[in-house]
Amino acid sequence: MKTTTPPSCPFHAGAASSAPASHPPGTWPPGPPSGLTGWRFLRAMSRDLLGALSGWRDAYGGMVHLRIWPEHQIVVTDPERVRELLVDHHDALVRWERAVDVFAQVHGHSTLTSEGAAWRTKRHALQRAFTPKAVQAFAPAIAAAADAAYARWPQADGAWPIESAFTSLGMDVIMRMTFSCGATADTREAEWAVHQLSVEGAAEMYWPKSWPDWMPWKAKKRRALATLDRLIDGHVRARMASPQAEWPQDLLTRLLALHVEDPATWPLKAVRDECMSAFLAGHETTAATLTWWSWCMAANPSAQAAARAEVDAVLQGRRPTAADLPALAYLGRTLQETLRLHPAAPVLITRRSVRPITLGGWQLPARTMFGIPLHLMHHDARWFPEPDAFRPERFAPGAPAIPRGAFMPFGTGPRVCLGQHLALAEMTVLAAMFLQRYQVDVPAGMAPPKPVFNITLRPETPLTLRLAART
């Protein structure tokens, strides 16, 4: 599947140099009046983040200044400025400390939350496991998980809980790839735990500090954290207790090989943290995207029929392999259009500058914060005419060019999503096998689902669709 971010991520090759300063120091891009503290902006974002950011973008443009005492934040939605920030100025940025604190409560100090030399060491060590070639080895496990799941789905259901079903399937896939085992009872309970922590995390992000987890009203969060810790720690301990010669070739074994080779750099805690991030990011974003894709297929029967015809022609009823994926071009475009309309991570983790930079001609001091709402960029009518319409042909050969930076569901720059190739391969296999077996439709009278941002983008109420097995 083609994206506008090159897979090899040549961060500086061909990148435009930063624009010269055209605004005097001490001035800021336009933005709404903040009043005394600007804290009302936090209230607006906590109630409807995407709606608030959209209103400010429409009123003030592609770089919006928000004064939220004691911080200055720039919301960047212009594609050229976003690439200038994340590519040209990547070494002047760190992730927003508050977001890292919230994520670290679950992820620990994994590649997702690390910075500086620690991040570079982890990223370099893990990169080989997520190259396009390495990802091909996971295709059989993905297909086996799909076969097992779809065999349990009903032949017909007028209100099938497809969001929950795809979430369970995503968990099964990541368990097979990480631990060489399918979903268990603990994994099913983890579905609830992940949702609970996503809601809690999204709420805590807007406060400078979190109440301690031992507070009485945080019992659900404690239970959710304990559920995930029990699941991940249990697999790590069980693997360490087994003979190394019997370890299967999966992600946990690759991480434990790093631990055996260099326990000082890769203690078991670091292995646990990477497994936790792989489990959470590896299933949640895929499940969210397939949920929205199933809605797009149900709401656009002609696109569903075209994707199914392609799957039938290419696969002839057999399981897809890694070699088949390039031939499923139209199916890939339906997934790309789904990622445009409903990016699983609709807002990149906020960055903070560690030194002064010039962005779009504005001279911005150290400690300026930058927010990048991908959802707004993906719905910009300048780059995507009729932005709310589902049109996979936007990504077809010969379609009007999409500006670099306007579509980047996995981010861009050095911190582009490590698992992007795996996610695309997994979603393509699962979607193809779904279309081989099922027809999906919108139940009569059902309104389009409202997206809600809780770390990832999900429907406000769990999505149900009409499911029918193909005859």
N, C-alpha and C positions, 0 to 999 in steps of 0.2 A: 504494500500500500504506500503510495507516494504522499509525503508531507512536504511542507515548505521549509522544514528544518532538515538539512542534510544529515543522514544517519551518522556520518563520521564526525559531525560537529567540528569543522575547521574554524575555530572561533574567530580567528583574525583574518583568514584568507578571504580577500575580496570585501572585507568589511569597510564601510565608509568611515572616514576619520570624523572625530567629533567636530561639530560645527563651532566656529569661533564665537566668542562671547559677543552678543549684540545688546545685552541689557546690563545696566550698571550693577555692581555688587550691592547687596542689601535690598534688592527688589525681588519680588516673587511673581510667579505666574498668576493670572486672575483666578479668583475663587469666591465663594460665598462669604458674606460678612460673618465673623466668628463671635461677635459679642465679647463678653469679658473673658471667657475661658475656651469657648468652642466645644465644650463637652456635649452640647446638644447634638453635635454631629455624631458622637458615639451612640447616643440614644437612637438617632435615625438609622444608623447602620446596624445596630443590634436588632431593630424591628424588621428592617427590609434592606439588607445590604445592597443587593443588586439594583433595587429601585432607587435608593438614595444616590448611588454612584452614577446611575444612568441620568438622573435629573441634573446632577452637577456637570456631567460631561456635555449634555445638551446645552446647558446654559453658558458654560465657560470654555469649552473646547477640549483639545487632546492632552493638555497639561493643566490640572486643576490644583490650586493650592488650598489646603485645609489647615488652618491654625487651630490645633487642639492642644492647649497648654499642658505640658511645657514643650510639646513637639511641633514641628512643621512637617506636614506630609504632602507629597505630590502624587496625585492619582494620574497615571500615564496610560493613555489609550491610543495614542498615535503610533501606528506600527513602526515607523522609522525611529521615533524616539525610544520605543520599547527595545528595539534591537540595539540602538546606541547605548542604552543603559545596561542591558544584560550581557551584551557581547563586548562592546568597546570598554565599558567601565566595570566589568565583572570583578576585577581584582580590587576595586574600591568599595565593594559591597559586602555586607554580612546579612544574614537573615535576622529579622526582627526578633529581639531577645524574648519578648513576651510570647510570641508564637512558638519559639523553640522551647521555652519552659513548659508550655501546655502540651506540646507534642511529646516532649521528653518524659512526661509522666507515664506514658504508655510505651513509647518507642525506645526509651533509654537514650544512650549516646550512639545511635546508629549513623549510617551514612546520611540519613534524612536530616538529622539534627546537628551533626558535627560541622565544624568550621576549620579553616586554615589547614595546617599540616595534617591534623588528624583526619579531616575529610579527604584530603588528597590521598593519603595512605589507604584509607578504606576504599575509596572509589577506584583507585588503580588496581587494588587486589581483586575487587569484584567485577571489574569491567569485562574480563574474559568470559565470565559465566553468562553474560547478557548480550553478546554480539549476535548479529543475525545468524551466523553459522552455528553458534552454540545453541541458540533457541530452537533450531530444527530438531534437536534430539528430544525436545519435550512434546512434540506433536503426537506421538502415540499415547502418552499419558493423558493428554488433553482429550483426545478422541475416546479413549477408554472411559474417562469420567463422564463424557457426554452420553455415550451409549448406556452406561449404567443409570444415569439420571433420567434420560428420556424414556427408558423402559418402565420407569415407575410413574411417569406422568400419565394422566388419564387420556382415553381415546376422545372424550368430549367433555367440556365443562363450560358452562355459560359465564362463569365468573372465576376463572382460574387465577390464583394469587401468583402471578408470573414474576413479580418483583422478589418475593420471598424465594420462589423456586430458582431463579437465576442467582440469587445470593447464596443459596445452599450449594448450587452447582459450582459457583466460583470458589467457594471454600473447599469443596472436594478437589477441584483441580489444583489449587495451591498446596493442599495437604499432600497430594501425590507428588508434585514437583519438589516440595521442600523436604518431606519426611517419608516419601515412598509408601504412603498408606492413605486410604480413603477417609472420608468424614466419619466421625464417631459421635457418640452422645455428647461428649465435651465440645465437639466442633459445632453441633447444633445449638448448644447453649451459648457458644461464642457469638452466634449471629445476633442474639439479644445484646450481649456485652458490647459488641462493636457499635451497634446503634446507640446504646446508652452513652457510651464514651464520646461518640460523635456529637450528640446533642449537648452533653456537658462541656466538651471542649469548645464548641462554637460559642456557648454562653460565656465561658470564662475568658475567652480571648479579648473581650471588651472591658475587662477590669484589670487594673494594674497589678493586683495580687489575687491569689486564690485563697479561699478559706481552707484550713487544714482538712485533709480527708477524714480525720476522725470526728468531725462535727456530726451531730446526730442526723441532720438532713441529707448527709452524703452517703447513706448506707448503700444505695443502688450503685454509686460509683465504686465503692469499696468492693462490692460483690462482683462488678464487671471486671475490675482490675485483677481480682483474685482468679476469676474464671480464665482470663487470657494467660496469666502467669502460670497457672496450673497446666494449661494446654501446652504452652511452648516449653516451659522448663521440664515437663514430663518427657517430652520427646528428646530433648538434649541429654537428660540424664540416662534415659534408656539406651540411647545410641552409645554413649560413653561406656556403659556397662557391658556392651557386647563386644566380641572380638573385632579388631579393626579390619581383619581380612574379610569379614562378613558385611561390612558397611556397604549399602547400596550406593549407586552413583546418582546422588541427588544434591540439592543445594546445601543441606545440612552437612553432608560428608565433605563437600568442598570447603565449607567454613571450618569444620573441625580439622581438616588438613592444614589450614592456616594456623590453627591453634597448636597442633602437634609440632609444626615447624618452628613457630615463633610464639610461645605462650605469653611472653612479656607484652608483645604488641597485640596479640589476639587471645586474651583470657577468655574463659568460658562465658563471662558476662557479656563480652563483645559479641560472641557467637549468638548468645540468646537475643541480644538487641537486634542484630541483623535478621534473625529468624522472625522476630516479632514484626519488624518493618515489612519484611517480605510477605508475611501472612496478611497483615492489615492492608498494605497498599496493593498487594498482588491479587486480592479478591474483591476489595471494596470498589475500586475504580472500574474494574471489568464488569462487576455485577451492576453498578450504576449505569454504565454505558449500554449494556445489553438490555436493561430494563427500558431505557429510553428508546433504544433501537426497536424493541418489540412494539412499543407504542407507535413509532414512526411507520413501521410495517403495517400495523393494523389500520392506522389512519390514512395510509396511502396504498390502497390495494394494487394499483398498477405497478408501483415500485416493488412491492412484495412479489408480484407475479413475474416481473422481469428478473429479479434476483433469484427466484426459485428456478426459472427456466435455465439460467446460467449454471446454477449448481447442478441441476439434472444433466445438462449437456456435458459438463466437465467431469463430474464424478461418476455418472452412470450407476448411481445407487450405492457406491462403496464409500468407505471412510475416506476423508481427505488426508493427504499427507503433506508434509512441508513443501514438496515439489509442486503440489497443486495450487498453492495459495496465489502465486502471481497470475494464474489463469482466471481466478475469481475476481476479475477487475471491477465489475459492476457491484458485486456484493461489497467489495472494499470501499467503493464510493458511497454506498449507503451508510457504512460505518463512519466514514469521514464526515458525511453530512450530519450524522447523529452527534459526533464529537463537536462539530461546529455549533449546532443548535443547543446542545446540552453538555458542555464540557464537564467531565467528572469533577475536576478541580477548577471551578469557575473563577477563582481568584488565586493567583500565585502568592506564596508566603511573602509578606512584606519585607522589603530590603531596607537596610540603613547604610548610608555612606560613612566610611571611616576617614575620608579626607574630602576636601572641596572638589567638586566636579563641575563641568560645564555641560549642560544638557539642553539641546534645542536653543542655544544662545543664552540661556539663563545660567548665571553663576550661583551655584548652590553650595552652601557651607557644609562642612563635615557634620554628621549626625542627622542630616535630612533623611526622612523616611519616604519610601516610594512604594505605592500600591499599584499592582498591575491586574486589573479585572479582565481576564480573558473573555468572559461572557459578553461584556460590552463590545470588545473588539470583534468578536465573531458575529455580532448582530449589527454591525455598522453598514448601513445601506450603501455607503460609498464603495465598499469592497464586495458586498453581497447584496445585490438588488433583491427586493422582497425578502428581507432578512429572516422573517419568521416562517417563510415557506420551506418545505422539505424538497430540495432540488439536488439530487445526487449528481446531476450533469454539471454542476459547478466544478467538479473535480475531474471531468472527462478530458482526454487529450483534445486540444484545440479550443477549449473553453477560455474565456478571458482570463488573463493572468491575475493571480491573487498577489498583492504586494507582500514582500517578505516581512514577516512579523505580524501580518493580519490574522493568520491562522496558525496557532501553535499550541494544540491541546496538551502537549507534553512539555511545554516550556521551550526555552532555547538557551544557548550559551553553555558554559561548562557544567551547570547544574541541570541540564536537560534531564528528563526522567530516565533513570538508569534502566528501567524495565520497559521502555517504549516498544522495542521490537517484540518482546515476549507478549505484551498486552495486545498488540495488533494481531499477532499470529493466533493467540488464544481466542480472541473475539471472532476472528474469521472462521476458525474451525468450529466453534460452538454455534455460530450463526448459520453456517452451511449445514450442519447436521440437524439443526432445528428446522430449517426449511425443507430438508429431505423428508421430515416426518409430519410436520404440522402446518396448518393454516391458522392464522390469528386474525381476529376481527375485534372492532370496538363494540362493546355491549350497547344495546339500544338505549338512547337517552343519556349516555355518558358524556360528560364535559371533558375537554382536554385537561390533563393533570397539571396542577400548579407546581412549578419547581420551588423547592425550599433548600437553602444553603445551610447544611450542617457539616462543615468540613468538606464533604462532597455534596454534589447536587442530586437530590432525590425528589420524587413526587411528594407533595404535602401529605397525602394519604396513600397507603400501600396500593400499588397498581394491580388491578385485576383486569383480565381480558378474556374474550371468548376464544376458546381453544378447540380445535377439531383436528383429529388425525387424518392424514391424507389416505384416500382409498387406493 
